[in-house]
Amino acid sequence: MQLKSILNRIQIHHGFVFGSIRLVEKPTRLLLEIEIRPRKGSRPLCSVCGNAGPGYDTLQVRRFEFVPLWGIAVFFLYAMRRVDCPRCGIKVERVPWAEGKNHLTTTYAWFLAKWARRLSWKETADVFQTKWDNVFRSVKMAVAWGLANRNLDNITAIGIDEICWKKKGSKFLTLVYQIDNGCKRLLFVGKDRTKKTLLSFFEEFGPKRSSLLRFVCTDMWKPYLLVVADKAGQALNILDRFHIMSHMNKAIDKVRTTEAKSLKAKGKQAVLTGSRWCLLKRPENCTENQAAKLRELVAINLKTVRAYLLKEDFQRFWGYKSAWWATKFLDEWCKRTMRSRIKPMKKIARMLRSHRSLILNYFRAKEQIALGAVEGLNNKAKVTTKKAYGFKSFEVIKLALYHTLGNLPEPVATHRFCG
């Protein structure tokens, strides 16, 4: 089968035909140059209104990069015509294989965008011997098309969280996910973690869709809670389990640090040295050495150990099926913790009491939505930001997150390249 026949099978351009094909050897790489000609009798289309018009003149040959073949760079060569459009005046014609002044074919742009979801943008550029800017523009095109064509109907559950993506300035991003059992995806990326940021999501989402929400999963950040109560008051607001346990871990770490300094000041044995991760991890996730250290610590009556035991005892709370029994356990745990005389843990108990009703919503939504999805998607978002070292612009990191986690639709193509 000739190469021209393959192109006619996978890359159909109505009104145009493939001409001569030649292999060109450059000092650094091989090139495959494929000429394209307008079909005899066809009229050029105006790039503004899309209507056919009489030809005005022909410009110099332009090169459009196509998907590499066997590691050989492929270029379409075409002399653009200008059309004398009755409505728009003299304009350069519209061609089906590229948009505007882009020198990449649309097919190649989608090809690069798909690979950029798997690799970093720099790696994608290196593998296909193209420029980083070409990969960036391809991702931008894919995200713009996907956002314009995505379906936001029938969303009943969302999760709201934030991640830190850089060390200085506006370092937080507010992320909103769909967490329905059948669909988990990123819906919104906002700069900072403020009330105004989350309000912009609900404005974009619209009051009609907001009124259909049944579940909203958040952390205990007060601005988030206020906005959710105002914009989606009918939804069940559930506090994320991960964030509650994260607060407990921070409290234990604070107790451990304070007690370690106190033991050192008194000249006592530094038993808490190297104990941080064995106290913060679940026992089943500890390494052999961490498990041995944990057994050693549990045998000693320290505040840190008592705080650790309170945290591990609280893990039973998530196993309850009945909200009534969970309420009874929560009240009892808070009462014991308030008597423990461990200030950071007492602070946690007061926090749990003040958010008691929202915490108990966990049991009302447990079987209906994927409550662990928010943290899972957050981990993927953090991986994306790690791959995006050097991205200093909010707009660029926003593109990267939508591209990776947005589950955005793609246009139907005559051929799907493996990737």
C-alpha positions in Angstrom: 0.0 0.0 0.0 1.4 3.4 -0.9 1.8 6.2 1.7 -0.6 8.3 -0.2 -3.3 5.6 0.1 -2.7 5.4 3.9 -3.0 9.2 4.2 -6.3 9.2 2.3 -7.5 6.5 4.7 -6.6 8.2 8.0 -6.4 11.9 7.0 -9.3 12.9 4.8 -9.3 16.6 3.6 -12.4 17.4 1.5 -11.6 19.7 -1.4 -7.8 18.8 -1.3 -5.6 16.0 -2.6 -2.2 14.7 -1.7 0.5 15.4 -4.3 4.1 14.3 -4.5 5.9 12.8 -1.5 9.7 13.1 -1.0 12.2 12.0 1.6 14.6 14.7 2.6 17.8 14.0 4.5 18.9 16.8 6.8 22.1 16.9 8.9 20.2 16.1 12.1 17.1 14.2 11.0 15.1 12.8 8.1 12.0 14.6 6.9 9.1 13.4 4.9 7.5 16.3 2.8 4.0 15.7 1.5 2.5 18.2 -0.9 -1.1 19.1 -0.7 -3.0 20.7 -3.7 -6.6 22.0 -3.9 -8.9 19.7 -5.8 -9.6 20.9 -9.3 -12.6 23.2 -9.4 -12.8 23.6 -5.6 -13.3 27.1 -4.2 -11.4 28.4 -1.1 -13.3 29.0 2.1 -13.1 32.4 3.9 -11.3 32.0 7.3 -13.7 34.4 9.0 -17.2 33.4 7.8 -16.5 30.0 6.3 -18.3 30.7 3.0 -16.7 29.8 -0.3 -15.6 32.6 -2.6 -13.5 33.3 -5.7 -9.8 33.0 -5.4 -7.8 36.2 -5.2 -4.1 35.0 -5.4 -1.8 32.4 -4.0 0.8 32.9 -1.2 4.1 31.2 -0.6 4.2 27.5 0.4 3.7 27.0 4.2 4.9 24.0 6.2 2.5 22.2 8.6 4.0 19.6 10.9 2.1 16.2 11.0 2.5 13.1 13.3 6.0 11.5 12.9 6.1 8.3 10.9 8.7 5.7 12.0 10.6 8.4 13.8 10.7 10.6 10.6 9.3 14.1 10.9 6.4 14.6 8.5 5.4 18.0 7.0 2.5 19.0 4.8 3.4 21.6 2.2 0.7 23.8 0.9 0.5 27.2 -0.8 -2.3 29.1 0.9 -4.8 30.8 -1.3 -6.5 34.2 -0.6 -10.2 34.4 -1.1 -12.1 37.5 -2.3 -15.0 37.1 0.2 -18.0 39.4 -0.6 -18.8 39.7 3.1 -15.3 39.9 4.8 -13.0 41.2 2.0 -9.7 39.6 1.0 -8.8 36.8 3.6 -6.5 33.9 3.7 -8.4 30.7 3.2 -9.5 28.2 5.9 -7.8 24.7 5.6 -9.1 21.6 7.3 -5.8 20.3 8.7 -4.8 23.4 10.8 -6.3 26.3 12.7 -5.4 29.9 11.9 -1.7 30.6 11.7 -0.8 27.4 13.6 2.1 25.5 11.9 1.1 22.3 13.6 -1.7 20.2 12.1 -4.7 19.8 14.3 -4.1 16.0 14.3 -0.5 16.4 15.5 -1.6 18.9 18.2 -4.1 16.3 19.6 -1.4 13.6 19.4 1.0 15.8 21.4 -1.8 16.7 23.9 -2.5 13.0 24.6 1.1 12.2 25.2 1.5 15.3 27.5 -1.1 13.7 29.8 1.3 10.7 30.4 4.7 12.5 30.2 5.9 15.9 31.4 5.6 18.5 28.7 9.4 18.7 28.4 9.7 14.9 28.0 6.9 15.0 25.3 8.8 17.7 23.4 12.1 15.7 23.7 10.6 12.4 22.6 8.9 13.8 19.5 11.8 16.2 18.7 9.6 19.3 18.9 9.5 22.5 21.0 8.1 22.9 24.4 5.9 25.7 23.1 4.3 23.3 20.6 3.3 21.0 23.4 2.0 23.9 25.5 -0.1 25.2 22.6 -1.4 21.7 21.9 -2.5 21.2 25.6 -4.1 24.7 25.6 -6.1 23.8 22.5 -7.2 20.4 23.9 -8.3 22.0 27.3 -10.1 24.9 25.6 -12.1 22.4 23.4 -12.8 20.1 26.2 -14.1 22.8 28.6 -16.3 24.2 25.9 -17.8 20.8 25.1 -18.0 19.1 28.6 -21.3 18.2 30.1 -22.0 19.6 33.6 -25.5 18.2 33.9 -26.6 15.6 36.6 -23.8 16.4 39.0 -25.0 15.5 42.5 -21.8 15.4 44.6 -18.8 17.6 44.7 -15.6 17.7 46.8 -13.8 21.0 47.7 -10.2 21.1 48.8 -7.0 23.1 48.3 -3.4 22.2 47.4 -0.1 24.1 47.8 1.6 24.5 44.4 4.5 26.9 45.1 6.4 28.3 48.1 5.8 32.0 47.8 3.0 34.4 46.9 -0.4 33.0 46.1 0.7 29.4 46.8 -2.7 27.7 47.2 -5.1 26.5 44.6 -8.8 25.8 45.3 -9.9 22.6 43.5 -13.5 21.4 43.1 -14.1 17.8 42.0 -17.1 15.8 40.9 -17.2 12.8 43.2 -20.4 11.0 42.1 -19.9 7.2 42.1 -20.0 7.0 38.3 -17.8 10.0 37.5 -14.8 11.5 39.3 -13.2 14.5 37.7 -11.9 18.0 38.2 -14.5 20.7 37.7 -12.8 23.9 38.7 -9.3 25.4 39.5 -9.2 28.7 41.4 -6.4 30.9 42.6 -5.9 31.1 46.4 -8.2 29.5 49.0 -10.6 32.4 49.8 -14.3 32.9 50.0 -14.2 34.9 46.8 -12.5 32.0 45.0 -15.2 29.4 45.9 -17.9 31.9 45.1 -16.5 32.2 41.6 -17.0 28.4 41.1 -20.6 28.6 42.1 -21.2 31.6 39.8 -19.6 29.6 36.9 -21.5 26.5 37.9 -24.8 28.3 38.0 -27.7 28.4 40.5 -29.7 25.8 38.7 -26.9 23.1 38.9 -26.0 24.2 42.4 -29.6 23.5 43.5 -29.4 19.9 42.3 -26.3 19.1 44.5 -27.1 16.5 47.2 -23.6 16.2 48.8 -20.7 18.5 49.3 -17.5 17.2 50.9 -15.1 19.9 52.4 -12.6 20.4 55.1 -13.2 22.6 58.2 -12.0 25.8 56.5 -14.6 28.3 57.6 -14.9 30.4 54.3 -15.7 27.1 52.5 -18.4 26.2 55.0 -20.0 29.6 54.7 -20.1 29.6 50.9 -21.5 26.0 50.7 -24.2 26.9 53.3 -25.1 30.0 51.2 -24.9 28.6 47.6 -25.9 24.9 48.2 -27.7 24.9 51.5 -29.9 22.0 50.5 -26.9 19.7 50.1 -25.5 17.5 52.8 -22.1 19.0 53.9 -19.7 16.3 54.8 -16.3 16.9 56.5 -13.5 15.0 54.9 -12.2 12.1 57.0 -8.6 12.7 55.8 -8.5 16.3 57.1 -9.9 15.3 60.5 -7.1 12.7 60.9 -4.6 15.1 59.5 -5.5 17.6 62.3 -4.9 14.7 64.8 -1.5 13.9 63.4 -0.5 17.5 63.6 -1.6 17.5 67.3 0.4 14.3 68.0 3.5 15.8 66.3 3.2 18.9 68.4 3.0 16.9 71.6 6.0 14.8 70.5 8.1 17.8 69.7 7.3 19.5 73.0 7.9 16.4 75.1 11.1 15.5 73.3 12.5 19.0 74.2 11.3 18.6 77.8 13.0 15.2 78.2 16.3 16.7 76.7 16.2 19.6 79.1 15.8 17.3 82.1 18.7 15.2 80.9 16.6 12.1 80.4 16.9 9.4 77.7 15.9 10.7 74.2 13.4 7.9 73.7 11.3 10.0 71.2 14.2 10.5 68.8 13.3 9.0 65.4 9.7 8.2 66.5 7.8 10.6 64.3 6.7 8.4 61.5 5.9 5.3 63.6 3.5 7.6 65.6 1.9 9.2 62.5 1.5 6.0 60.4 -1.2 3.4 60.9 0.3 0.4 62.8 -0.2 -1.9 59.8 1.8 0.5 57.5 4.8 0.7 59.8 8.1 -0.9 58.7 9.7 -3.5 60.8 12.0 -1.0 62.6 9.1 1.4 63.1 6.9 -1.3 64.6 9.7 -2.2 67.0 10.1 1.5 68.0 6.4 1.7 68.5 6.3 -1.3 70.8 9.1 0.3 72.8 7.2 3.6 73.1 3.9 2.0 74.1 5.5 0.5 77.1 6.4 3.9 78.4 3.9 6.3 80.0 4.5 9.4 78.0 2.0 12.2 76.9 3.0 11.4 73.3 2.0 7.8 73.7 -1.3 8.7 75.3 -2.1 11.1 72.5 -1.2 8.4 70.0 -3.5 5.9 71.7 -6.3 8.4 71.6 -5.8 8.9 67.9 -5.8 5.1 67.2 -8.9 4.7 69.4 -10.7 7.3 67.3 -10.1 5.3 64.1 -13.0 3.0 65.4 -15.3 6.0 64.8 -15.1 5.5 61.0 -16.1 1.9 61.2 -19.6 2.5 62.6 -22.6 1.9 60.4 -25.2 3.6 62.6 -25.0 7.4 63.1 -26.5 6.9 66.5 -23.7 4.6 67.8 -21.1 6.9 66.1 -22.6 9.9 67.9 -22.3 8.0 71.2 -18.7 7.0 70.6 -17.8 10.6 69.5 -19.2 12.2 72.6 -17.5 9.6 74.8 -14.1 10.1 73.0 -14.3 13.8 73.4 -15.1 13.5 77.1 -12.1 11.3 77.7 -9.8 13.5 75.6 -10.8 16.6 77.5 -9.8 14.8 80.7 -6.4 13.8 79.3 -4.7 17.1 80.1 -3.0 17.1 76.7 -3.6 20.5 75.3 -3.3 19.8 71.5 -5.6 16.8 71.8 -8.1 18.8 73.9 -8.1 21.4 71.1 -9.0 18.6 68.6 -11.9 17.5 70.9 -13.3 21.0 71.0 -13.0 21.2 67.2 -14.9 17.9 66.8 -17.6 19.1 69.1 -18.1 22.4 67.3 -18.4 20.6 63.9 -20.3 17.6 65.4 -23.3 17.6 63.0 -21.1 18.0 59.9 -18.9 15.2 60.9 -21.8 12.9 61.5 -23.0 13.6 58.0 -20.2 11.2 57.0 -22.5 8.3 58.0 -25.5 9.6 56.1 -23.5 9.8 52.8 -21.2 6.8 53.4 -22.7 4.4 50.9 -23.9 7.0 48.3 -20.8 8.8 47.2 -17.0 8.1 46.9 -15.8 9.9 50.1 -12.2 8.9 49.5 -12.2 10.3 46.0 -11.2 13.9 47.0 -7.9 12.8 48.6 -7.2 10.4 45.7 -7.7 13.2 43.1 -5.7 15.6 45.3 -2.7 13.2 45.2 -3.0 13.1 41.4 -3.1 16.9 41.4 0.1 17.0 43.5 1.8 14.6 41.1 0.8 17.0 38.2 2.3 20.0 40.1 5.5 17.9 40.7 5.8 17.1 37.0 5.2 20.8 36.3 8.4 22.1 38.0 9.1 25.6 36.7 5.5 26.5 36.0 5.3 30.0 37.6 2.1 31.0 35.9 -1.3 30.2 37.4 -2.8 29.9 33.9 -0.3 27.2 33.0 -0.7 25.1 36.1 -4.5 25.5 35.6 -4.2 24.0 32.1 -2.0 21.1 33.3 -4.6 20.2 36.0 -7.6 20.4 33.7 -5.7 18.4 31.1 -4.8 15.6 33.6 -7.8 15.4 35.9 -10.7 17.1 34.0 -11.7 13.9 32.1 -12.3 16.3 29.2 -14.0 15.1 25.9 -12.2 15.0 22.6 -13.5 15.5 19.1 -14.3 12.4 17.0 -11.4 11.8 14.5 -11.1 9.6 11.5 -8.2 7.8 13.0 -7.0 7.5 16.7 -3.3 7.2 17.1 -2.1 4.8 19.7 -0.8 6.6 22.7 
